[in-house]
Amino acid sequence: MASLGYFLILAAFVVASAAFATGVAGGRRGRSSLVHGSVGLFHVLTGLMLVASAIIVHAFVTEDYSIKYVQRYSDAAQPLFYKLTSYWGGLDGSLMFWVTLLAVFGSAAVHINRDRHRLLVPWVVAVISVVQMFFLFLMVVHNNPFETHLLAAPLEGKGLNPLLQNFYMVIHPPLLYLGFVGMTIPFAFCLAALISGQLDDSWLRAVRRWTMTSWLFLTVGLALGGLWAYEELGWGGYWGWDPVENAGLLPWFTATAFLHSVMVQERRGMLKVWNVSLVIMTFFLTIFGTFMTRSGIVQSVHAFGEDRELAWMFTVFMVAILTISFSLVIWRMPMLRARNELDSWASREAAFLANNWILLFSAFFVLFATMFPTISEALRGERLTVGPPFFDKWMLPIGLMLLVLTGIGPLLAWRKTAVSSMRYQLMWPLTSAVVTGVTMTALGVQFWAAGLCFSLCALVAGTIVQEFWRGSGVRQRATGTDRFTALIGLFARSRRRYAGYIVHLGIVLIFLGFGGNGFKLEEQVVLGPGQQVSVGPYVVKYSALKVTDDGQKQMITAHATVERDGASIGGMYPARWYFRDKEEEPTTEVAIRRGFADDLYIVLAAFDVGTQQSTLEVTVNPLINWMWFGFGIMAVGTILSLLPERAMAFATATVPQGAVTTSVLLLMLVGGMAAPAHAQHVDNPQVVLLVPRTPVEKKLRDEIVCMCGTCGRKRVGECTCGTADAMRTEIAGLVAAGRSYDEVVDYYVAKYGSQEVLASPIDKGFNRLAWFLPYAIGLIGVMVVGGVAVKWTRRPKEDGAAVVTAPADDAAATERQERLNDELRDLD
Amino acid sequence: MSKKTVRVSVSAVVILSALSWLMISTISEGAEYYLKVDEVMTAPQSWQGKRLQVHGHVLGDPLVKGSTLEYRFKVHSNGKVMDAVYTGVVPDTFKADAEVVIKGRIDANNVIHVEPKGIMAKCPSKYEAVPAAPTVR
């Protein structure tokens, strides 16, 4: 199988080269047969990559340890879910995953735009193929995931670190990949537009959605990375300005800038060179980020080791990207001239321009500071680094400036804002900002930077509310409905604008979280039984240290009860777990009590079983949950903006009778989505994990996951919270009552209404599909390749038939027209 | 060149140079030397008192005094060893042979006093680097 996989990679490289060559030829000569050929070849490439992916997934599932990659990143004890996701666990596989994703994205983009942007398509194929060729080349000569052990294959896999066998770690990297890979599509369209000279705004329309989708993936990926660090690593924070994290942030800045400046080009025909450059830079930064973290160019404990050879290959590729792209921009400069000039600084386009400059500066700054060790070594021979305080110092004012623009920008008019209109627009938002600022100062909050941050949040919130209120008022008068229906109708009419405001609302909530960070309280104390510590409004009473063992690991748990403002709010149980055979690497199990006002976050830092003393690190993180919530709102806003027009059609329909009911339903739906009611995950090992009495019960504990909603779907056999304990008791009861394994599983699926409660999908019925998916994808790949082959072998016959019978249908007519065009062009 | 172009380019140059100057001047405050243990220990006197980030591997198990959280350990790279003192919480992956970066200053006895939260242990990554074999015993 391994050699078949390697062969497929080689074949994919050859096909990618062919797609590139035919794409260029098709683009230059404008022959439709060549264009069709390049598109077909690209679909073949996608098919080949899907088959290769299916092979590697198959190897993981069947534990084929003769393949080095499989042996290194999985072991037999892993649940199936983690085996499947080991595909992108290491460098070699993640490169292959990258190529596969890009192939699928590329095929989709080319297919969607094949008619609308005929002249761009061959060049798009050529550009994506070149990028594919680079990654395939890396895989062929340097990181072959199908490399096998030369001697006898080991019988055991090395397996994954338990810290990484975690729900967030499974979905966080692929989301970031989706974001990174997706940015290649706008780049390909941009270069295609530059090469072909089709530089009107049509290419922008083709890529806006792609950019927004990739941006959404990137945003969610970054948020999940932060959430993982906060819940699992136990240092109380979520962002540490590490090069690996920064690598994900850099393209986010430029993509955000592009999503704003694209509106200026659409409305006013300005900033054309700027937009083209932003797209190129975003793509460049995704490649650069990969390079930075994979090649060891930046020294970091989180980077993946040095690799000079890889570094050189990436450097050559990046230099090529920049030289070729910007040469094209310079060559096409005359066609990129702006239709208009900036009329006034008090205009919407000026606000967008300022926002772009600040975002670009942020990207430049983060890049500079991240690369500073490398730069200083090159210039001065000394490796100097800068830490998080330096980043914080700079990014704080930058963030606040962006927040001001978020508040003011939407209120300015295009071209020029009259003073009277500015007064009318800015009065309420400014009032709310000033009132908040004054209240904050009166309450004793330091004005710089927390007070300012909160008052700017009020400014932006004021702007958003005012926009919705005034807009719906106008629509209400125009359509004669109630305000609520008018609001929904308004949203449906100019969805991009109002969905954008929802994203801004998410930003406000995130900044609330940042502002709250200024009031973080930290306390590190050594406590004996009966002693207590008070941090902010909380009093933590430490009672005992307990040692328990569940057969898999030894758990040292500190027992404490917590009071807030004098009232008891329950127990908290920070712990350290020592897994069998991994004793030297204990895992910190943070106890978190979440709340709207703040999180109480307790880490068991050290302990002494003999004296029963524990060292606790108690942190109060104010407003932090608003930040996660804000990310959720941002995602919802982006998705609303991406929905097809039809999804909103009901609200703009002419019959307003049903509209109210529908909109209420819609609102309830959104409300339900945004705030799923969850029980709190509070560690409570008081009720010690009893050993399961029967094998069925043990199996069930491995299969059913805890439904408290905040522990990251731990199995009930492992989770230590009250919810899991209740579920364990329930399972024990069901088993004791004589129910079989399947009956209990069915019971839980019925109880929770979905298979969410199961660790892996049931292997029957519909779910066979999920198990079958990798194979199905592989099969689809084979079919695509075969289908294209059949289509091509058939074409000459059809052509011949067309000449003889000349059918009058449209398709044939178009084809004839095209051929005529081709021939005329050849005459020129 | 029109008047407008001149105005725009002059202000762009002024803003950019002001920002660059600010960045370079603030960077020297926050900057720390990033060195491997052997680079420091070949001429330790010249690094005394400077803010350092030292990259190396932990040699032997770190010793901790009861529950006081005072750790004494050694880091090494390329055959050179350095003593370190640290008080506070350590990362989960901080143990014998772990790859770490520690922040702090070295005293007259060439012992590095690590800042609070100044230990960064290698992230438990799937993307493993070339395993660093301990060279010192």
Chai-1 contact restraints between the chains, C-beta under 6 A:
chainA,res_idxA,chainB,res_idxB,connection_type,confidence,min_distance_angstrom,max_distance_angstrom,comment,restraint_id
A,G89,B,K126,contact,1.0,0.0,6.0,A-B,restraint_1
A,G90,B,K126,contact,1.0,0.0,6.0,A-B,restraint_2
A,L91,B,Y127,contact,1.0,0.0,6.0,A-B,restraint_3
A,N161,B,P124,contact,1.0,0.0,6.0,A-B,restraint_4
A,L163,B,P124,contact,1.0,0.0,6.0,A-B,restraint_5
A,V301,B,V101,contact,1.0,0.0,6.0,A-B,restraint_6
A,V301,B,M120,contact,1.0,0.0,6.0,A-B,restraint_7
A,V301,B,K122,contact,1.0,0.0,6.0,A-B,restraint_8
A,H302,B,C123,contact,1.0,0.0,6.0,A-B,restraint_9
A,F304,B,Y127,contact,1.0,0.0,6.0,A-B,restraint_10
A,G305,B,A129,contact,1.0,0.0,6.0,A-B,restraint_11
A,G305,B,V130,contact,1.0,0.0,6.0,A-B,restraint_12
A,P373,B,Y34,contact,1.0,0.0,6.0,A-B,restraint_13
A,R383,B,Y34,contact,1.0,0.0,6.0,A-B,restraint_14
A,L384,B,A31,contact,1.0,0.0,6.0,A-B,restraint_15
A,L384,B,Y33,contact,1.0,0.0,6.0,A-B,restraint_16
A,T385,B,E32,contact,1.0,0.0,6.0,A-B,restraint_17
A,T385,B,Y34,contact,1.0,0.0,6.0,A-B,restraint_18
A,T385,B,Q53,contact,1.0,0.0,6.0,A-B,restraint_19
A,V386,B,I27,contact,1.0,0.0,6.0,A-B,restraint_20
A,V386,B,G30,contact,1.0,0.0,6.0,A-B,restraint_21
A,V386,B,A31,contact,1.0,0.0,6.0,A-B,restraint_22
A,P389,B,G30,contact,1.0,0.0,6.0,A-B,restraint_23
A,F390,B,G30,contact,1.0,0.0,6.0,A-B,restraint_24
A,V526,B,S67,contact,1.0,0.0,6.0,A-B,restraint_25
A,E584,B,K95,contact,1.0,0.0,6.0,A-B,restraint_26
A,T587,B,D92,contact,1.0,0.0,6.0,A-B,restraint_27
A,T588,B,D92,contact,1.0,0.0,6.0,A-B,restraint_28
A,A605,B,V89,contact,1.0,0.0,6.0,A-B,restraint_29
A,A606,B,S67,contact,1.0,0.0,6.0,A-B,restraint_30
A,A606,B,L69,contact,1.0,0.0,6.0,A-B,restraint_31
A,D608,B,S67,contact,1.0,0.0,6.0,A-B,restraint_32
A,Q613,B,S67,contact,1.0,0.0,6.0,A-B,restraint_33
A,T615,B,S67,contact,1.0,0.0,6.0,A-B,restraint_34
A,T615,B,L69,contact,1.0,0.0,6.0,A-B,restraint_35
A,E617,B,V89,contact,1.0,0.0,6.0,A-B,restraint_36
